[in-house]
Amino acid sequence: MEYRELGKTGLKTSLLGFGGFHLLEIPQKEAGALLNAYLDAGGNYIETAASYGNGESERKIGASVMHRRADFVLTTKVGDREKAAAAAKIDRSLKNLRTDHVDIILLHGMESVDALNRSLAEDGAYQAALEAKKAGKALHVGISMHGQPAPLLAALKTGKFEAVMSTINYYDRCNFPEIEGELLPLAREKGAGVILMKPIADGYLYRNAERAFRYAFSRPVSVVVAGINNRQMLDMDLRFAEAYAPMSEGEELELLKTAPELGSYVCRQCGSCAGACGKGIDIKEVFASEAYYDRQMMRGAVGDTAQYALSERLKFWFGQKQQGIDRYARLSPNADACDGCGACLPGCPYGVDIPYKMHLAGYKLDAKEIY
């Protein structure tokens, strides 16, 4: 399996990382078998969080692989924003994990720049992580976020964080293009390691898992972390990692054209529609607001039942609905100005029915009673 540098930390991580959240779904014995099989296959990055089952994931990892502590990079995450609470959580995590240190502490799920600023204050969680580092309880300090990357961009600009963890997959590339367009270049500039999570978008890309993993592995990241809860899944993910060959630009473009989850509804944010609306609607920005609102998952049509059920579960997963509404509120003219003329249609290389999508986006973002 390929190994990559984790920024400037001096750590090297295997291409495939093992995420600990889904260990909550299986017994300790099975969790231990999977973790050890992963290490035996050459994987060396295990990640969890204090909040996963109120420490249960950490305890399962601690009971399973701490006799092999030198064989892997260990990361846990703390979601508290205040120093005292974060410090207590870090100590609890070490006890749960049965170790005297983790390689990386991530400030977990940084939901906003305001939350980041609270965490960076004198009595904030960052100070707890920094003191843990000085005490040898953590070797490096990083930060994580789901969805839109504004807090991670702000965090990197401070120069205080050695790693960032972000949602990256070919579906959410269309919802949060700033991740690949701004965050990844900034991380490289700052020498920060990038930890990729959700390569198959919490299961949403299950029909296309091999290409989803190949897309994820092809990003300029240090490690791709996948949740694993059975041997079949582990063997499949390992096979994808071991067979990995970089995806060419042409293959990426083809994936964006043909991926079934994108279809003719999801806006790829390519900008080809710029200036196409005679009414002056900023089509791309309306659909960017919709992407923040519900990841473009509510489409006004039900096809595959399993896929629909997943979209209902995941559309508000990142908690950014209000951000989408606020972004849309700044637009003038907005979706209501669309008269369905269709002049914009020839400009979309992905065949998106822009008038239909505009109507549905307006329904969502204006909280209309019917569409």
N, C-alpha and C positions, 0 to 999 in steps of 0.2 A: 504494500500500500504506500502511496505517496505521503511524504511528510513535508510540512511547510513551516517557515519561520512565523512565529506569533509576534509580528511587529518587531520592536526593539527589546522585547523582554528577555531574549536569549533562550526562550522555550521553543521546542519544535513539536508540532502537533500532527497527528495523523489526519488524513483527508476527511475521514468519517469520524465524527464524535458521537458519544452516547449520551443522550439527554435523559434525565432521571424522572421527569414528571410521570410518565406512563408506568413506572414501576409501582405506582400506587394501585394499579389495576390488577396486579398479580401477587401471588404469595411470595414470601421471603425466599423459599427454596428455588423457585423459578427465577426470581430476580438475580439471585446469586449465580445460577447456571448461565444466564445470559451475559452478565457482566464479565464473568471469567472467560466465557467463549469469545467475547469481543476482544479481551486482552490477549488471549491465546492467538487470535487471528492477526494481531499486530496493531489493533486500535490502542490509542494511548491518551484519549481525552474523555473524561467523565465529568458531567455537569449536573448540578441539582440546584435546589433553592430552599431556604429556610421555611418558606411558605408552602411547599409541596407536601400536603397532608400534615401540616403543622409539624414538620420534621420527619415524617415517616419515610419519605424518599431518602433523606440523609441517613436515617438509621439502617435502612436496608443496604445502602452502599457501604456504610461503616461495617456492618456485620459480614459483608460478602467479600470485599477485596482489600481491606486495609493491611492484610498480610502481604500484599503486593504493592505497597504504597510507592515504592521507587519506580514502578513500571508505568505510571501514568500521571498526566497533568490533571489536577483536581480543582474544579471551580464550584463555588456556591454563590448564592445571591441573597442579598438582604434588601427588603422592601421598605424598611422604616426610613423616615426622613430626618429624624432627630437623633442626635449623637448618643444619648444614653440608651435609648431603645435599640439602636443599631449595634452598639457595643455589646449589649446583653445578648442580642441575637447571634452575633458572631461567635461569642463564647459557647452559646448553646449549640451552634452548628458544629463546632470542633468536637464537642462532647458527643453529639449524635454520630459524627463521622468517625469517631475513634482515632483522631489524629491530632497532632499538635500544630498543624498548619495546613492551609490550602494554598495552592499556587496562585489562584486569582479570586479576589472578592469583587463581585459586580454589584453596583447599586442597581436595584432591580426595577424594571418597568417604569422608568422615569417618564411620567405622563405629560409633563409640560415644562417649559422653561422656568416658570414660577417654582415648580417643585424642585428643579435643579438648583435654583438659587437658594431655596430653603436648605437643601442638602449641603450646599457649599458654605453656609454660614458657620460662624464660630462654634455654634452648638448643633451643627448639622451632621448628617450621617457620614459625609466624606471625612470629617475629622476622626470619627470612630474607625473608619477603614484605614486612614493614614496611620493612626496610632497602632492598629493591628499590624500593619506593615512594619512599623518601627520595632515592634515587639517580636517580630518573626512569626506571627500568627497567619500572615498572608504575605506572599511575595510580591504581588502586583495588584493594582486597583483598576477596575474598569467600570463600565456602565452599560445598561441594556434598555431597550425600548421596543415596543410592538407598534408597527404601523409607521405613521408619519415621523420623520427623523429630526424635527426641529430641536428637541432637547439634546440629541446626540451631537448635532452640528455645533450647538452652543457649548456643549461639554468639551468637545475636541479643541475648540478655539481657546479654551482656558489653559490648555497644555497640562492639565492635571491627571488625565486618564491614559492608561497604557493600552487599553483594549475597549472596543465597543462591540455590542451584540445587537444585531438588527434582523428584522424580518426581511428575507430576500428570497424570492421565487419568481417564476416567469408570470404568474398571475398578478401578484402585487407590484410587479414592475409597472403595470398599467395603472395602478392606483396611487402609488407613491414613487413617481419617477425620480424624486429628489434623492432617494436612497442610492441608486446607482449613478445618478448624474452629479451629485454633490458630495454625499457622505463618503463614498468609497474613495474618490480622489483626495478628499481632505484627510482621511485616515492614512492614506499612503504618504501624503505630504508631512503629516505629524509623526509618522513612524508608529502608529497604533495598530495593534493586531485587530483583525475583523473576524468576529465569530458569527457565522451565518446560522440563523434558526429558521424553522418552518420551510424546509426545501419543497415540501409538497403541500404547503398552505394548510396545515392542520388536517390533512387528509383530503382536501378538496381536489387535489390533482391525482387522486389514486388511480384513475383510469390511464394515466400517462406517467406513471412513476419513474420509469427508466429515463425518459427524456427530462423529467423534472429534476432528477438527481444530476444528470449530466449538465444541465443548465446551471444548477447550483455549484457544482464542482468547478465549472468554467469561470466563475466569478473570481476577481482578485481578492480572495479571502484566505484566512489562515486555516479554518476548520469549518466543516458543515455538520451541524448537530441535528440528529434525528431522534425522535422518541421511538422507543422500541419496547414491545411488550410480549413478543413471542419469537420462537426460534426461526420460524419461516421468514418473519420480517427481518430479523438480524441477518440471516443468510442472504436474503435478497439485497439488503443494503450493502453488505460486504462485497457481494458480487459486482454491484454497480461501481463501488469504489475501486475495486481491483481491476476492472475492465475499462476504467475511465480514460477517455481520450478527449482533449479539448474540443468544444463545439465551435465550429467556424462561424464567421459572421453570417454567411449565407444560410447555415443551418439554424441560427437564431432567428433570422428573419422568417424562415419557413415555419418554425415553431410558432411564432407570433401570428402567422397567417392561418395555421391549420389546427392549433390546439382547440380541442372541443369545448373546454371551459371558457374560452374567449368568444368563440363563434362570431356572430354578426351583431352582438350587443355591446361587448366591452370596448370602450374607447382605449386605444393604445397610446394616446397622448403623443402622437407623432407630429401634430401640428399641420398636417396637410390641408386641413379645412380652414386655415387662417384666411380671413377676408372673404370667405365664400358666402357669408350671409348678408343679403341686401338690407336687412333690418339692423345690422350692426351688432348682432349677438356674438359674443366671444364663445364660440362653440366649445373649444377646448377647455376653457375655464369653467363653464357650466358643468361639463362632465368630470372635471377635476374635483369640483365641489361634491358631486354625486359620489365620486370614489371615496372621499373622506367620509361621507355620510354612511354608506352601507357597502363599500367595496364593489359597487355595481352588481350586486347579487340579486336584488329584487327586480325581475325583468318583465313582470306582467304575463308570464306564461309558465306552465308547468309541463316539463317533459319527463325526463328520467326521475323517478320518485326518490331514489337514494341521493342523487345529486341535489334535488330540491330540498330534501331534509337537511343535508349538509349546509346548504346556503342559508336556510332559516336559522341554523345554529350559529353560523359563523359571521353573518352579515354585520352584526354590531359587536363582534368579538373584541375589537380594539378600543371600543368606547369613544369613538371620534365623531359620533353622529352630530353633536352640537357644533363641532368645528366645521363640518361640512355646511351646516345651515348658516353659520356666521360668514363663511367664505362666500357663499352664494348671495347673502344679503348685501354684499358690497358691489354686486354687478348691476349695471344699468346700460342697456336694456338686459332683461333676463329672459328666461325660457318662455314667458307669457307672450313675448313679441313674435314668436314663431308662428307663421301662418300656414306651415306645411307645404310651402311652394316646391321644395325639393331641389332648389338650385345648388344646395350644398352636396348633394349625393354623389355626383361624379368625382368629387375630390377626395373621397375616402377610399384608400387602397384596401381596406378590410371589409368593405361592403356593409358598414354599419348603417342601419336605417335611422339617420340622424333626426328627422322630424318625429318619428315615434319615440325615440330615446329622449328627445328634448321634452316631449309632452310628459313622459313618465318621470324624468328628473325634476321637472317643475312641480309635479304632484308631490313628490317626496320632500323637496326642499322648501316648498311653501306650505307644507302640512295641509294640503287641500283635502276635502272630504271625499272626493270621488275622482276617478280618472277614467 
